[in-house]
């Protein structure tokens, strides 16, 4: 299986938090977001890793080095994440897991997704009964019998069962079907669509299963308040330093994740 990191965007909504750097080079805990994801993929046993770069692609290459391969989305300013994933389509056919570069998450979540018995699955933060309804920013997901049936930001929040983390895997057959879907959507003019548009189309004819987060911490960094919340609340709960042991560590021991008090941190927008 190949790891695909979507890292083409500028991150303009961070309003200077990234300085002059693209979003994927924002530092969190002394490490850039993209480097953190590379090391987490390595820890999970994935060695074939591709970064889809765009904004300041040369800087991204220098930061990541020769341990990964690259695809460049030179049209990053006029496109969106589905186009970036589509650019990497020749590399997808043996199966892949795709991550948005701006998601910070507990490493056990990636383990859960990769070890799930279903070839095609995504990580989903189910909405708890006492949580408020999702807002406009969340990529909302509707699930029936453990399978995704719809996914979009514009979904009626009352119909949403959870929120997509932006971490999804496909086996070889699912990957081939997804490439066909992306080919069609791009041909129809969907260059500015989010990647979940293709995932939602896939779910109409194929089984895309939901793997719950089990309350483990994660956050998507879109706005300055997300970044500050990641520093203040998420990093202290992620009981793992990916710089220390990139090829596996004690977190692989059964039950360790339940030995700590870990609370889910949803990327709620502070307006």
Order of alpha helices (4+ residues) and beta strands (2+ residues): beta-beta-beta-alpha-beta-alpha-beta-alpha-beta-beta-alpha-beta-beta-beta-beta-alpha-alpha-beta-beta-alpha
